[in-house]
Amino acid sequence: MKKFLVFIERQPQFTGESIPNHLRYIQQLREQDILVAAGGFTDQTGGAYILQANSLEEAVKLAENDPMFMENTCIYKVKEWNVK
């Protein structure tokens, strides 16, 4: 499986209302062994997580299912990452 970095940047209109659902989604990915690591930035501007997926398209679809993505108050960037 390939690894993908999902970089999340909060926008000024971010309210945080989707954080509980986002955290539940992240936990589901962890339980399915899709999530490698996740965390927020200490300056509260966003966060990132690492996914395992077969393709960029699959990783993007997983990121787009994140409730915080669907709230449309954050910018999500998904990049294949050669992390070890």
Backbone atoms as SQL, in Angstrom:
CREATE TABLE atoms (id INTEGER PRIMARY KEY, chain TEXT, resi INTEGER, resn TEXT, atom TEXT, x REAL, y REAL, z REAL);
INSERT INTO atoms VALUES
  (1, 'A', 1, 'MET', 'N', 0.832, -1.196, 0.000),
  (2, 'A', 1, 'MET', 'CA', 0.000, 0.000, 0.000),
  (3, 'A', 1, 'MET', 'C', 0.870, 1.251, 0.000),
  (4, 'A', 2, 'LYS', 'N', 0.373, 2.266, -0.640),
  (5, 'A', 2, 'LYS', 'CA', 1.057, 3.559, -0.680),
  (6, 'A', 2, 'LYS', 'C', 0.579, 4.406, 0.500),
  (7, 'A', 3, 'LYS', 'N', 1.374, 5.408, 0.847),
  (8, 'A', 3, 'LYS', 'CA', 0.995, 6.318, 1.924),
  (9, 'A', 3, 'LYS', 'C', 0.724, 7.708, 1.350),
  (10, 'A', 4, 'PHE', 'N', -0.257, 8.382, 1.955),
  (11, 'A', 4, 'PHE', 'CA', -0.683, 9.693, 1.496),
  (12, 'A', 4, 'PHE', 'C', -0.812, 10.639, 2.683),
  (13, 'A', 5, 'LEU', 'N', -0.291, 11.840, 2.502),
  (14, 'A', 5, 'LEU', 'CA', -0.423, 12.887, 3.504),
  (15, 'A', 5, 'LEU', 'C', -1.661, 13.713, 3.170),
  (16, 'A', 6, 'VAL', 'N', -2.544, 13.859, 4.146),
  (17, 'A', 6, 'VAL', 'CA', -3.719, 14.722, 4.015),
  (18, 'A', 6, 'VAL', 'C', -3.423, 15.945, 4.882),
  (19, 'A', 7, 'PHE', 'N', -3.172, 17.066, 4.250),
  (20, 'A', 7, 'PHE', 'CA', -2.836, 18.323, 4.932),
  (21, 'A', 7, 'PHE', 'C', -4.104, 19.166, 4.992),
  (22, 'A', 8, 'ILE', 'N', -4.447, 19.634, 6.190),
  (23, 'A', 8, 'ILE', 'CA', -5.691, 20.373, 6.392),
  (24, 'A', 8, 'ILE', 'C', -5.366, 21.763, 6.925),
  (25, 'A', 9, 'GLU', 'N', -5.859, 22.773, 6.235),
  (26, 'A', 9, 'GLU', 'CA', -5.656, 24.160, 6.655),
  (27, 'A', 9, 'GLU', 'C', -7.011, 24.806, 6.920),
  (28, 'A', 10, 'ARG', 'N', -7.196, 25.273, 8.148),
  (29, 'A', 10, 'ARG', 'CA', -8.454, 25.936, 8.501),
  (30, 'A', 10, 'ARG', 'C', -8.558, 27.290, 7.807),
  (31, 'A', 11, 'GLN', 'N', -9.785, 27.627, 7.419),
  (32, 'A', 11, 'GLN', 'CA', -10.083, 28.928, 6.815),
  (33, 'A', 11, 'GLN', 'C', -10.739, 29.827, 7.866),
  (34, 'A', 12, 'PRO', 'N', -10.786, 31.147, 7.625),
  (35, 'A', 12, 'PRO', 'CA', -11.354, 32.062, 8.622),
  (36, 'A', 12, 'PRO', 'C', -12.776, 31.695, 9.058),
  (37, 'A', 13, 'GLN', 'N', -13.568, 31.085, 8.185),
  (38, 'A', 13, 'GLN', 'CA', -14.939, 30.735, 8.532),
  (39, 'A', 13, 'GLN', 'C', -15.049, 29.436, 9.336),
  (40, 'A', 14, 'PHE', 'N', -13.921, 28.805, 9.674),
  (41, 'A', 14, 'PHE', 'CA', -13.927, 27.557, 10.442),
  (42, 'A', 14, 'PHE', 'C', -14.550, 27.786, 11.812),
  (43, 'A', 15, 'THR', 'N', -15.536, 26.947, 12.167),
  (44, 'A', 15, 'THR', 'CA', -16.222, 27.085, 13.453),
  (45, 'A', 15, 'THR', 'C', -15.857, 25.984, 14.440),
  (46, 'A', 16, 'GLY', 'N', -15.363, 24.873, 13.948),
  (47, 'A', 16, 'GLY', 'CA', -15.042, 23.748, 14.814),
  (48, 'A', 16, 'GLY', 'C', -16.218, 22.820, 15.068),
  (49, 'A', 17, 'GLU', 'N', -17.385, 23.136, 14.524),
  (50, 'A', 17, 'GLU', 'CA', -18.573, 22.311, 14.750),
  (51, 'A', 17, 'GLU', 'C', -18.401, 20.875, 14.269),
  (52, 'A', 18, 'SER', 'N', -17.584, 20.669, 13.262),
  (53, 'A', 18, 'SER', 'CA', -17.420, 19.332, 12.694),
  (54, 'A', 18, 'SER', 'C', -16.321, 18.520, 13.383),
  (55, 'A', 19, 'ILE', 'N', -15.621, 19.094, 14.352),
  (56, 'A', 19, 'ILE', 'CA', -14.498, 18.380, 14.984),
  (57, 'A', 19, 'ILE', 'C', -14.930, 17.056, 15.614),
  (58, 'A', 20, 'PRO', 'N', -16.014, 16.977, 16.398),
  (59, 'A', 20, 'PRO', 'CA', -16.385, 15.663, 16.961),
  (60, 'A', 20, 'PRO', 'C', -16.616, 14.591, 15.891),
  (61, 'A', 21, 'ASN', 'N', -17.315, 14.943, 14.815),
  (62, 'A', 21, 'ASN', 'CA', -17.544, 13.966, 13.736),
  (63, 'A', 21, 'ASN', 'C', -16.248, 13.640, 13.000),
  (64, 'A', 22, 'HIS', 'N', -15.383, 14.626, 12.841),
  (65, 'A', 22, 'HIS', 'CA', -14.070, 14.411, 12.229),
  (66, 'A', 22, 'HIS', 'C', -13.271, 13.408, 13.057),
  (67, 'A', 23, 'LEU', 'N', -13.259, 13.588, 14.373),
  (68, 'A', 23, 'LEU', 'CA', -12.499, 12.685, 15.242),
  (69, 'A', 23, 'LEU', 'C', -13.063, 11.267, 15.211),
  (70, 'A', 24, 'ARG', 'N', -14.381, 11.128, 15.123),
  (71, 'A', 24, 'ARG', 'CA', -14.987, 9.798, 14.992),
  (72, 'A', 24, 'ARG', 'C', -14.575, 9.150, 13.667),
  (73, 'A', 25, 'TYR', 'N', -14.549, 9.950, 12.606),
  (74, 'A', 25, 'TYR', 'CA', -14.142, 9.435, 11.297),
  (75, 'A', 25, 'TYR', 'C', -12.684, 8.972, 11.332),
  (76, 'A', 26, 'ILE', 'N', -11.829, 9.783, 11.933),
  (77, 'A', 26, 'ILE', 'CA', -10.417, 9.424, 12.053),
  (78, 'A', 26, 'ILE', 'C', -10.268, 8.109, 12.828),
  (79, 'A', 27, 'GLN', 'N', -11.045, 7.953, 13.897),
  (80, 'A', 27, 'GLN', 'CA', -10.991, 6.721, 14.692),
  (81, 'A', 27, 'GLN', 'C', -11.439, 5.522, 13.861),
  (82, 'A', 28, 'GLN', 'N', -12.461, 5.692, 13.040),
  (83, 'A', 28, 'GLN', 'CA', -12.912, 4.602, 12.161),
  (84, 'A', 28, 'GLN', 'C', -11.795, 4.187, 11.199),
  (85, 'A', 29, 'LEU', 'N', -11.101, 5.180, 10.634),
  (86, 'A', 29, 'LEU', 'CA', -9.981, 4.870, 9.730),
  (87, 'A', 29, 'LEU', 'C', -8.875, 4.138, 10.478),
  (88, 'A', 30, 'ARG', 'N', -8.632, 4.533, 11.725),
  (89, 'A', 30, 'ARG', 'CA', -7.609, 3.867, 12.549),
  (90, 'A', 30, 'ARG', 'C', -7.997, 2.400, 12.786),
  (91, 'A', 31, 'GLU', 'N', -9.253, 2.177, 13.124),
  (92, 'A', 31, 'GLU', 'CA', -9.732, 0.817, 13.398),
  (93, 'A', 31, 'GLU', 'C', -9.682, -0.062, 12.155),
  (94, 'A', 32, 'GLN', 'N', -9.769, 0.532, 10.970),
  (95, 'A', 32, 'GLN', 'CA', -9.702, -0.218, 9.718),
  (96, 'A', 32, 'GLN', 'C', -8.266, -0.346, 9.199),
  (97, 'A', 33, 'ASP', 'N', -7.288, 0.104, 9.995),
  (98, 'A', 33, 'ASP', 'CA', -5.868, 0.092, 9.613),
  (99, 'A', 33, 'ASP', 'C', -5.594, 0.886, 8.346),
  (100, 'A', 34, 'ILE', 'N', -6.394, 1.914, 8.106),
  (101, 'A', 34, 'ILE', 'CA', -6.169, 2.822, 6.984),
  (102, 'A', 34, 'ILE', 'C', -5.347, 4.022, 7.443),
  (103, 'A', 35, 'LEU', 'N', -5.592, 4.464, 8.675),
  (104, 'A', 35, 'LEU', 'CA', -4.897, 5.622, 9.233),
  (105, 'A', 35, 'LEU', 'C', -3.571, 5.193, 9.842),
  (106, 'A', 36, 'VAL', 'N', -2.500, 5.888, 9.471),
  (107, 'A', 36, 'VAL', 'CA', -1.160, 5.621, 10.022),
  (108, 'A', 36, 'VAL', 'C', -0.902, 6.523, 11.215),
  (109, 'A', 37, 'ALA', 'N', -1.204, 7.811, 11.072),
  (110, 'A', 37, 'ALA', 'CA', -0.977, 8.789, 12.134),
  (111, 'A', 37, 'ALA', 'C', -1.843, 10.010, 11.858),
  (112, 'A', 38, 'ALA', 'N', -2.146, 10.763, 12.908),
  (113, 'A', 38, 'ALA', 'CA', -2.961, 11.972, 12.739),
  (114, 'A', 38, 'ALA', 'C', -2.696, 12.922, 13.901),
  (115, 'A', 39, 'GLY', 'N', -2.886, 14.207, 13.633),
  (116, 'A', 39, 'GLY', 'CA', -2.760, 15.183, 14.705),
  (117, 'A', 39, 'GLY', 'C', -2.979, 16.591, 14.222),
  (118, 'A', 40, 'GLY', 'N', -3.280, 17.457, 15.184),
  (119, 'A', 40, 'GLY', 'CA', -3.481, 18.864, 14.884),
  (120, 'A', 40, 'GLY', 'C', -2.194, 19.644, 15.050),
  (121, 'A', 41, 'PHE', 'N', -2.123, 20.792, 14.409),
  (122, 'A', 41, 'PHE', 'CA', -0.971, 21.673, 14.552),
  (123, 'A', 41, 'PHE', 'C', -1.095, 22.441, 15.863),
  (124, 'A', 42, 'THR', 'N', 0.007, 22.668, 16.537),
  (125, 'A', 42, 'THR', 'CA', -0.025, 23.335, 17.839),
  (126, 'A', 42, 'THR', 'C', -0.486, 24.781, 17.740),
  (127, 'A', 43, 'ASP', 'N', -0.394, 25.383, 16.568),
  (128, 'A', 43, 'ASP', 'CA', -0.851, 26.773, 16.413),
  (129, 'A', 43, 'ASP', 'C', -2.337, 26.867, 16.054),
  (130, 'A', 44, 'GLN', 'N', -3.039, 25.726, 16.075),
  (131, 'A', 44, 'GLN', 'CA', -4.488, 25.663, 15.824),
  (132, 'A', 44, 'GLN', 'C', -4.899, 26.086, 14.409),
  (133, 'A', 45, 'THR', 'N', -3.989, 25.982, 13.440),
  (134, 'A', 45, 'THR', 'CA', -4.317, 26.377, 12.069),
  (135, 'A', 45, 'THR', 'C', -4.792, 25.212, 11.207),
  (136, 'A', 46, 'GLY', 'N', -4.806, 24.013, 11.766),
  (137, 'A', 46, 'GLY', 'CA', -5.224, 22.842, 11.004),
  (138, 'A', 46, 'GLY', 'C', -4.560, 21.604, 11.547),
  (139, 'A', 47, 'GLY', 'N', -4.291, 20.658, 10.662),
  (140, 'A', 47, 'GLY', 'CA', -3.672, 19.410, 11.062),
  (141, 'A', 47, 'GLY', 'C', -3.353, 18.569, 9.845),
  (142, 'A', 48, 'ALA', 'N', -3.005, 17.322, 10.107),
  (143, 'A', 48, 'ALA', 'CA', -2.663, 16.411, 9.013),
  (144, 'A', 48, 'ALA', 'C', -2.883, 14.982, 9.461),
  (145, 'A', 49, 'TYR', 'N', -3.063, 14.121, 8.473),
  (146, 'A', 49, 'TYR', 'CA', -3.050, 12.691, 8.776),
  (147, 'A', 49, 'TYR', 'C', -2.454, 11.937, 7.606),
  (148, 'A', 50, 'ILE', 'N', -1.990, 10.732, 7.913),
  (149, 'A', 50, 'ILE', 'CA', -1.378, 9.864, 6.915),
  (150, 'A', 50, 'ILE', 'C', -2.288, 8.658, 6.717),
  (151, 'A', 51, 'LEU', 'N', -2.644, 8.422, 5.465),
  (152, 'A', 51, 'LEU', 'CA', -3.491, 7.298, 5.090),
  (153, 'A', 51, 'LEU', 'C', -2.694, 6.263, 4.308),
  (154, 'A', 52, 'GLN', 'N', -3.144, 5.023, 4.392),
  (155, 'A', 52, 'GLN', 'CA', -2.653, 3.968, 3.504),
  (156, 'A', 52, 'GLN', 'C', -3.768, 3.687, 2.499),
  (157, 'A', 53, 'ALA', 'N', -3.418, 3.717, 1.228),
  (158, 'A', 53, 'ALA', 'CA', -4.404, 3.462, 0.176),
  (159, 'A', 53, 'ALA', 'C', -3.680, 2.917, -1.047),
  (160, 'A', 54, 'ASN', 'N', -4.448, 2.374, -1.977),
  (161, 'A', 54, 'ASN', 'CA', -3.865, 1.807, -3.192),
  (162, 'A', 54, 'ASN', 'C', -3.559, 2.855, -4.254),
  (163, 'A', 55, 'SER', 'N', -4.250, 4.005, -4.182),
  (164, 'A', 55, 'SER', 'CA', -4.069, 5.015, -5.222),
  (165, 'A', 55, 'SER', 'C', -4.388, 6.395, -4.662),
  (166, 'A', 56, 'LEU', 'N', -3.962, 7.412, -5.395),
  (167, 'A', 56, 'LEU', 'CA', -4.287, 8.781, -5.028),
  (168, 'A', 56, 'LEU', 'C', -5.799, 8.984, -5.043),
  (169, 'A', 57, 'GLU', 'N', -6.467, 8.415, -6.029),
  (170, 'A', 57, 'GLU', 'CA', -7.917, 8.564, -6.131),
  (171, 'A', 57, 'GLU', 'C', -8.615, 8.008, -4.896),
  (172, 'A', 58, 'GLU', 'N', -8.158, 6.861, -4.425),
  (173, 'A', 58, 'GLU', 'CA', -8.739, 6.253, -3.223),
  (174, 'A', 58, 'GLU', 'C', -8.481, 7.129, -1.997),
  (175, 'A', 59, 'ALA', 'N', -7.278, 7.667, -1.878),
  (176, 'A', 59, 'ALA', 'CA', -6.945, 8.539, -0.748),
  (177, 'A', 59, 'ALA', 'C', -7.770, 9.819, -0.775),
  (178, 'A', 60, 'VAL', 'N', -7.953, 10.397, -1.958),
  (179, 'A', 60, 'VAL', 'CA', -8.766, 11.611, -2.088),
  (180, 'A', 60, 'VAL', 'C', -10.198, 11.319, -1.675),
  (181, 'A', 61, 'LYS', 'N', -10.729, 10.184, -2.093),
  (182, 'A', 61, 'LYS', 'CA', -12.100, 9.820, -1.738),
  (183, 'A', 61, 'LYS', 'C', -12.236, 9.683, -0.217),
  (184, 'A', 62, 'LEU', 'N', -11.253, 9.080, 0.427),
  (185, 'A', 62, 'LEU', 'CA', -11.281, 8.960, 1.886),
  (186, 'A', 62, 'LEU', 'C', -11.269, 10.335, 2.547),
  (187, 'A', 63, 'ALA', 'N', -10.422, 11.232, 2.056),
  (188, 'A', 63, 'ALA', 'CA', -10.353, 12.588, 2.611),
  (189, 'A', 63, 'ALA', 'C', -11.660, 13.337, 2.380),
  (190, 'A', 64, 'GLU', 'N', -12.272, 13.159, 1.219),
  (191, 'A', 64, 'GLU', 'CA', -13.519, 13.851, 0.911),
  (192, 'A', 64, 'GLU', 'C', -14.689, 13.346, 1.752),
  (193, 'A', 65, 'ASN', 'N', -14.559, 12.152, 2.340),
  (194, 'A', 65, 'ASN', 'CA', -15.595, 11.621, 3.228),
  (195, 'A', 65, 'ASN', 'C', -15.438, 12.118, 4.660),
  (196, 'A', 66, 'ASP', 'N', -14.384, 12.843, 4.934),
  (197, 'A', 66, 'ASP', 'CA', -14.149, 13.407, 6.261),
  (198, 'A', 66, 'ASP', 'C', -15.210, 14.484, 6.513),
  (199, 'A', 67, 'PRO', 'N', -15.953, 14.405, 7.624),
  (200, 'A', 67, 'PRO', 'CA', -16.984, 15.411, 7.912),
  (201, 'A', 67, 'PRO', 'C', -16.453, 16.848, 7.920),
  (202, 'A', 68, 'MET', 'N', -15.209, 17.035, 8.312),
  (203, 'A', 68, 'MET', 'CA', -14.658, 18.387, 8.321),
  (204, 'A', 68, 'MET', 'C', -14.445, 18.891, 6.894),
  (205, 'A', 69, 'PHE', 'N', -14.094, 17.996, 5.965),
  (206, 'A', 69, 'PHE', 'CA', -13.985, 18.372, 4.554),
  (207, 'A', 69, 'PHE', 'C', -15.354, 18.795, 4.028),
  (208, 'A', 70, 'MET', 'N', -16.367, 18.020, 4.395),
  (209, 'A', 70, 'MET', 'CA', -17.714, 18.288, 3.888),
  (210, 'A', 70, 'MET', 'C', -18.290, 19.596, 4.428),
  (211, 'A', 71, 'GLU', 'N', -17.783, 20.069, 5.565),
  (212, 'A', 71, 'GLU', 'CA', -18.232, 21.343, 6.118),
  (213, 'A', 71, 'GLU', 'C', -17.756, 22.510, 5.252),
  (214, 'A', 72, 'ASN', 'N', -16.704, 22.259, 4.456),
  (215, 'A', 72, 'ASN', 'CA', -16.171, 23.244, 3.507),
  (216, 'A', 72, 'ASN', 'C', -15.628, 24.504, 4.188),
  (217, 'A', 73, 'THR', 'N', -14.959, 24.315, 5.338),
  (218, 'A', 73, 'THR', 'CA', -14.319, 25.445, 6.017),
  (219, 'A', 73, 'THR', 'C', -12.816, 25.222, 6.162),
  (220, 'A', 74, 'CYS', 'N', -12.324, 24.193, 5.503),
  (221, 'A', 74, 'CYS', 'CA', -10.892, 23.880, 5.516),
  (222, 'A', 74, 'CYS', 'C', -10.447, 23.539, 4.102),
  (223, 'A', 75, 'ILE', 'N', -9.190, 23.789, 3.828),
  (224, 'A', 75, 'ILE', 'CA', -8.593, 23.377, 2.561),
  (225, 'A', 75, 'ILE', 'C', -7.877, 22.058, 2.811),
  (226, 'A', 76, 'TYR', 'N', -8.200, 21.061, 2.022),
  (227, 'A', 76, 'TYR', 'CA', -7.572, 19.740, 2.111),
  (228, 'A', 76, 'TYR', 'C', -6.657, 19.553, 0.909),
  (229, 'A', 77, 'LYS', 'N', -5.445, 19.093, 1.174),
  (230, 'A', 77, 'LYS', 'CA', -4.512, 18.731, 0.108),
  (231, 'A', 77, 'LYS', 'C', -4.073, 17.301, 0.379),
  (232, 'A', 78, 'VAL', 'N', -4.111, 16.459, -0.657),
  (233, 'A', 78, 'VAL', 'CA', -3.709, 15.060, -0.526),
  (234, 'A', 78, 'VAL', 'C', -2.535, 14.834, -1.452),
  (235, 'A', 79, 'LYS', 'N', -1.439, 14.326, -0.886),
  (236, 'A', 79, 'LYS', 'CA', -0.225, 14.070, -1.665),
  (237, 'A', 79, 'LYS', 'C', 0.298, 12.677, -1.336),
  (238, 'A', 80, 'GLU', 'N', 0.721, 11.938, -2.364),
  (239, 'A', 80, 'GLU', 'CA', 1.404, 10.679, -2.093),
  (240, 'A', 80, 'GLU', 'C', 2.724, 11.015, -1.415),
  (241, 'A', 81, 'TRP', 'N', 3.077, 10.222, -0.405),
  (242, 'A', 81, 'TRP', 'CA', 4.227, 10.551, 0.428),
  (243, 'A', 81, 'TRP', 'C', 5.106, 9.323, 0.598),
  (244, 'A', 82, 'ASN', 'N', 6.378, 9.461, 0.306),
  (245, 'A', 82, 'ASN', 'CA', 7.349, 8.376, 0.459),
  (246, 'A', 82, 'ASN', 'C', 7.916, 8.366, 1.871),
  (247, 'A', 83, 'VAL', 'N', 7.046, 8.312, 2.856),
  (248, 'A', 83, 'VAL', 'CA', 7.477, 8.289, 4.254),
  (249, 'A', 83, 'VAL', 'C', 7.809, 6.849, 4.650),
  (250, 'A', 84, 'LYS', 'N', 8.758, 6.715, 5.542),
  (251, 'A', 84, 'LYS', 'CA', 9.163, 5.369, 6.000),
  (252, 'A', 84, 'LYS', 'C', 8.914, 5.240, 7.473);
